[in-house]
Amino acid sequence: MGLFQRARFFAGAATLSALPRASAAEIAFAGRSNSGKSSAINALLNRKRLAFVSKTPGRTQQLNFFDLGEGRYLVDLPGYGYAKASKGEQAQWETFLPTYLRSREVLRGLVLIMDIRHPFTELDALLMGLFAPTGKPVHVLLTKADKLSRSAALAALREVERALTSGAAFASCQLFSSVSKEGVDDARSSLEKWLRLDTLAQPTAE
């Protein structure tokens, strides 16, 4: 059984001091609110509601850690774009999230969730720009691929691939649907390779 098949919720963290100290490897999941991030995580973990799917965008206000075993974690970051947070909370995230993404040594890479119908928004580009200095890989899941025809989905994939060539040193993308399960097995296989690397040598999601 693969790592993604035995996940359990571990803890939420709203400060750097609350991050798991015994972590050996982490993969962060980020995406614009309402991009299908929670549904994508649930599909990868083969669960229905392990990651909460909210009808209110921006509900997640902390880093949620899912324990995959062997000291490895999937980390669900707060959705951006429609976050309902106080000014104090927003100020905290402006320092906490960048520090986590740039300084967390055990972070192996970033999975960026994009709604295939609205790919590569300005906020997506800003997040990639924030993460790029780490030199770690980014893998884009173009979610809700079942909402488009095959030809339109492939066209969107090619468009994002072109945009990624200048956005990160190690970037890749794929079609994904939590409804039809397209791309789920491929994503699991690629990301499990990241988690099982013994060092932070640059991986690719291929």
C-alpha positions as a Markdown table, in Angstrom:
| # | Residue | x | y | z |
|---|---|---|---|---|
| 1 | Met | 0.0 | 0.0 | 0.0 |
| 2 | Gly | 1.4 | 3.4 | -1.0 |
| 3 | Leu | 2.0 | 6.3 | 1.4 |
| 4 | Phe | -1.1 | 8.2 | 0.2 |
| 5 | Gln | -3.4 | 5.3 | 1.2 |
| 6 | Arg | -2.8 | 5.4 | 4.9 |
| 7 | Ala | -3.1 | 9.1 | 5.7 |
| 8 | Arg | -4.6 | 10.5 | 8.9 |
| 9 | Phe | -5.1 | 14.0 | 10.1 |
| 10 | Phe | -2.2 | 14.9 | 12.4 |
| 11 | Ala | -2.4 | 18.5 | 13.5 |
| 12 | Gly | -3.0 | 22.1 | 12.4 |
| 13 | Ala | -0.3 | 24.7 | 12.8 |
| 14 | Ala | -0.7 | 28.5 | 12.9 |
| 15 | Thr | 2.8 | 29.3 | 14.0 |
| 16 | Leu | 6.3 | 28.1 | 13.1 |
| 17 | Ser | 6.7 | 26.7 | 16.6 |
| 18 | Ala | 3.7 | 24.4 | 16.0 |
| 19 | Leu | 5.2 | 22.6 | 13.0 |
| 20 | Pro | 5.9 | 18.9 | 13.5 |
| 21 | Arg | 9.5 | 18.5 | 14.8 |
| 22 | Ala | 9.9 | 14.9 | 13.8 |
| 23 | Ser | 9.0 | 15.5 | 10.1 |
| 24 | Ala | 11.3 | 13.9 | 7.6 |
| 25 | Ala | 9.6 | 15.1 | 4.4 |
| 26 | Glu | 6.7 | 17.3 | 3.5 |
| 27 | Ile | 4.8 | 18.3 | 0.3 |
| 28 | Ala | 2.8 | 21.5 | 0.5 |
| 29 | Phe | -0.5 | 21.9 | -1.4 |
| 30 | Ala | -1.6 | 25.4 | -2.3 |
| 31 | Gly | -4.2 | 27.0 | -4.5 |
| 32 | Arg | -6.7 | 29.7 | -5.0 |
| 33 | Ser | -9.8 | 29.3 | -3.0 |
| 34 | Asn | -12.5 | 27.3 | -4.8 |
| 35 | Ser | -9.8 | 25.7 | -7.1 |
| 36 | Gly | -10.7 | 22.2 | -5.9 |
| 37 | Lys | -7.7 | 21.8 | -3.6 |
| 38 | Ser | -9.5 | 19.9 | -0.8 |
| 39 | Ser | -11.2 | 17.7 | -3.3 |
| 40 | Ala | -7.9 | 16.9 | -5.0 |
| 41 | Ile | -6.3 | 16.1 | -1.6 |
| 42 | Asn | -9.2 | 13.8 | -0.7 |
| 43 | Ala | -8.9 | 12.0 | -4.1 |
| 44 | Leu | -5.2 | 11.5 | -3.7 |
| 45 | Leu | -5.7 | 10.1 | -0.2 |
| 46 | Asn | -8.7 | 8.0 | -1.3 |
| 47 | Arg | -10.9 | 9.6 | 1.3 |
| 48 | Lys | -14.1 | 11.5 | 1.1 |
| 49 | Arg | -13.8 | 14.2 | 3.8 |
| 50 | Leu | -10.3 | 13.9 | 5.3 |
| 51 | Ala | -9.5 | 17.4 | 3.9 |
| 52 | Phe | -12.6 | 19.4 | 4.5 |
| 53 | Val | -14.4 | 20.6 | 1.4 |
| 54 | Ser | -16.1 | 23.9 | 2.4 |
| 55 | Lys | -18.8 | 25.7 | 0.5 |
| 56 | Thr | -17.2 | 28.9 | 1.9 |
| 57 | Pro | -14.0 | 29.7 | 0.1 |
| 58 | Gly | -11.0 | 30.5 | 2.3 |
| 59 | Arg | -12.2 | 28.6 | 5.4 |
| 60 | Thr | -8.8 | 27.0 | 6.1 |
| 61 | Gln | -6.8 | 29.4 | 8.2 |
| 62 | Gln | -3.9 | 27.2 | 9.3 |
| 63 | Leu | -1.5 | 24.6 | 7.8 |
| 64 | Asn | -3.2 | 21.2 | 8.1 |
| 65 | Phe | -0.8 | 18.3 | 8.3 |
| 66 | Phe | -1.8 | 14.9 | 7.2 |
| 67 | Asp | 0.5 | 12.1 | 8.4 |
| 68 | Leu | 1.4 | 9.6 | 5.7 |
| 69 | Gly | 3.6 | 7.5 | 7.9 |
| 70 | Glu | 7.4 | 7.1 | 8.1 |
| 71 | Gly | 7.7 | 10.8 | 9.2 |
| 72 | Arg | 6.2 | 12.1 | 5.9 |
| 73 | Tyr | 3.4 | 14.6 | 5.7 |
| 74 | Leu | 1.1 | 16.2 | 3.2 |
| 75 | Val | 0.5 | 19.9 | 4.1 |
| 76 | Asp | -2.7 | 21.7 | 3.1 |
| 77 | Leu | -2.0 | 25.5 | 3.0 |
| 78 | Pro | -4.8 | 28.1 | 3.3 |
| 79 | Gly | -6.6 | 28.9 | 0.1 |
| 80 | Tyr | -5.9 | 32.3 | -1.2 |
| 81 | Gly | -8.1 | 34.8 | -3.0 |
| 82 | Tyr | -11.2 | 34.8 | -0.9 |
| 83 | Ala | -9.8 | 34.2 | 2.6 |
| 84 | Lys | -12.1 | 35.4 | 5.4 |
| 85 | Ala | -9.5 | 36.4 | 7.9 |
| 86 | Ser | -9.1 | 39.4 | 10.2 |
| 87 | Lys | -6.4 | 41.9 | 9.6 |
| 88 | Gly | -4.4 | 40.4 | 12.4 |
| 89 | Glu | -4.6 | 37.0 | 10.9 |
| 90 | Gln | -3.7 | 38.3 | 7.5 |
| 91 | Ala | -0.6 | 40.0 | 8.9 |
| 92 | Gln | 0.4 | 36.8 | 10.6 |
| 93 | Trp | 0.1 | 34.8 | 7.3 |
| 94 | Glu | 2.1 | 37.4 | 5.5 |
| 95 | Thr | 5.1 | 36.4 | 7.6 |
| 96 | Phe | 4.3 | 32.8 | 8.5 |
| 97 | Leu | 3.5 | 31.3 | 5.0 |
| 98 | Pro | 6.5 | 32.8 | 3.2 |
| 99 | Thr | 8.8 | 31.7 | 6.0 |
| 100 | Tyr | 7.4 | 28.2 | 5.9 |
| 101 | Leu | 7.7 | 27.9 | 2.1 |
| 102 | Arg | 11.2 | 29.3 | 1.8 |
| 103 | Ser | 12.8 | 28.0 | 5.0 |
| 104 | Arg | 11.3 | 24.6 | 5.8 |
| 105 | Glu | 14.2 | 22.3 | 5.1 |
| 106 | Val | 12.1 | 19.1 | 5.0 |
| 107 | Leu | 9.7 | 20.6 | 2.4 |
| 108 | Arg | 10.3 | 18.6 | -0.8 |
| 109 | Gly | 8.2 | 20.6 | -3.2 |
| 110 | Leu | 5.0 | 22.4 | -3.9 |
| 111 | Val | 1.8 | 21.1 | -5.5 |
| 112 | Leu | -0.1 | 24.1 | -7.0 |
| 113 | Ile | -3.8 | 23.5 | -7.6 |
| 114 | Met | -5.4 | 25.4 | -10.5 |
| 115 | Asp | -8.9 | 25.2 | -11.8 |
| 116 | Ile | -8.3 | 24.3 | -15.4 |
| 117 | Arg | -11.0 | 26.8 | -16.5 |
| 118 | His | -9.1 | 29.7 | -14.8 |
| 119 | Pro | -5.4 | 28.7 | -14.9 |
| 120 | Phe | -2.4 | 30.7 | -13.8 |
| 121 | Thr | -4.1 | 33.7 | -12.1 |
| 122 | Glu | -2.1 | 36.6 | -10.9 |
| 123 | Leu | -2.2 | 35.1 | -7.4 |
| 124 | Asp | -0.8 | 31.8 | -8.7 |
| 125 | Ala | 2.1 | 33.6 | -10.3 |
| 126 | Leu | 2.8 | 35.5 | -7.1 |
| 127 | Leu | 2.9 | 32.3 | -5.1 |
| 128 | Met | 5.3 | 30.7 | -7.7 |
| 129 | Gly | 7.5 | 33.8 | -7.5 |
| 130 | Leu | 7.6 | 33.5 | -3.7 |
| 131 | Phe | 8.6 | 29.8 | -3.9 |
| 132 | Ala | 11.0 | 30.0 | -6.8 |
| 133 | Pro | 14.1 | 31.1 | -4.8 |
| 134 | Thr | 14.1 | 27.7 | -3.0 |
| 135 | Gly | 15.0 | 25.9 | -6.2 |
| 136 | Lys | 12.5 | 23.1 | -5.2 |
| 137 | Pro | 10.1 | 21.6 | -7.7 |
| 138 | Val | 6.5 | 22.7 | -8.4 |
| 139 | His | 3.9 | 20.4 | -9.8 |
| 140 | Val | 0.6 | 21.8 | -11.1 |
| 141 | Leu | -2.6 | 19.9 | -10.9 |
| 142 | Leu | -5.1 | 21.3 | -13.4 |
| 143 | Thr | -8.3 | 20.3 | -11.5 |
| 144 | Lys | -11.8 | 19.9 | -12.8 |
| 145 | Ala | -10.5 | 18.6 | -16.1 |
| 146 | Asp | -13.8 | 16.8 | -16.5 |
| 147 | Lys | -15.5 | 20.1 | -17.0 |
| 148 | Leu | -13.9 | 20.6 | -20.4 |
| 149 | Ser | -13.8 | 18.7 | -23.6 |
| 150 | Arg | -10.7 | 16.6 | -24.2 |
| 151 | Ser | -9.4 | 19.0 | -26.8 |
| 152 | Ala | -10.0 | 22.1 | -24.6 |
| 153 | Ala | -8.4 | 20.4 | -21.6 |
| 154 | Leu | -5.3 | 19.6 | -23.6 |
| 155 | Ala | -5.1 | 23.1 | -24.9 |
| 156 | Ala | -5.2 | 24.5 | -21.4 |
| 157 | Leu | -2.5 | 22.0 | -20.4 |
| 158 | Arg | -0.2 | 23.2 | -23.1 |
| 159 | Glu | -0.9 | 26.8 | -22.2 |
| 160 | Val | 0.1 | 26.2 | -18.6 |
| 161 | Glu | 3.2 | 24.2 | -19.7 |
| 162 | Arg | 4.4 | 27.2 | -21.7 |
| 163 | Ala | 3.8 | 29.6 | -18.7 |
| 164 | Leu | 5.7 | 27.3 | -16.4 |
| 165 | Thr | 8.9 | 27.4 | -18.4 |
| 166 | Ser | 9.7 | 30.8 | -17.0 |
| 167 | Gly | 8.1 | 30.4 | -13.6 |
| 168 | Ala | 10.3 | 27.7 | -11.8 |
| 169 | Ala | 13.5 | 25.8 | -12.2 |
| 170 | Phe | 11.7 | 22.5 | -11.9 |
| 171 | Ala | 8.1 | 22.7 | -12.9 |
| 172 | Ser | 5.6 | 20.3 | -14.4 |
| 173 | Cys | 1.8 | 20.0 | -14.7 |
| 174 | Gln | -0.9 | 17.5 | -15.5 |
| 175 | Leu | -4.6 | 17.1 | -16.0 |
| 176 | Phe | -6.5 | 16.1 | -12.9 |
| 177 | Ser | -10.1 | 15.4 | -11.9 |
| 178 | Ser | -11.3 | 14.3 | -8.4 |
| 179 | Val | -14.7 | 13.3 | -10.1 |
| 180 | Ser | -13.4 | 11.1 | -12.9 |
| 181 | Lys | -10.2 | 10.3 | -11.1 |
| 182 | Glu | -8.1 | 11.3 | -14.1 |
| 183 | Gly | -4.5 | 11.8 | -13.2 |
| 184 | Val | -4.9 | 10.6 | -9.6 |
| 185 | Asp | -2.6 | 7.5 | -9.9 |
| 186 | Asp | 0.0 | 9.5 | -11.9 |
| 187 | Ala | 0.1 | 12.3 | -9.3 |
| 188 | Arg | 0.4 | 9.8 | -6.4 |
| 189 | Ser | 3.3 | 8.0 | -8.1 |
| 190 | Ser | 5.1 | 11.2 | -8.8 |
| 191 | Leu | 4.7 | 12.8 | -5.4 |
| 192 | Glu | 5.6 | 9.6 | -3.6 |
| 193 | Lys | 8.9 | 9.7 | -5.3 |
| 194 | Trp | 9.5 | 13.2 | -3.8 |
| 195 | Leu | 8.6 | 11.9 | -0.3 |
| 196 | Arg | 10.9 | 8.9 | -0.5 |
| 197 | Leu | 14.0 | 10.8 | -1.6 |
| 198 | Asp | 16.8 | 10.6 | 1.0 |
| 199 | Thr | 18.1 | 14.1 | 0.2 |
| 200 | Leu | 16.8 | 17.3 | -1.2 |
| 201 | Ala | 18.3 | 16.7 | -4.6 |
| 202 | Gln | 16.0 | 18.2 | -7.1 |
| 203 | Pro | 13.2 | 15.9 | -8.1 |
| 204 | Thr | 10.8 | 16.1 | -11.0 |
| 205 | Ala | 7.2 | 15.1 | -11.2 |
| 206 | Glu | 7.6 | 12.9 | -14.2 |
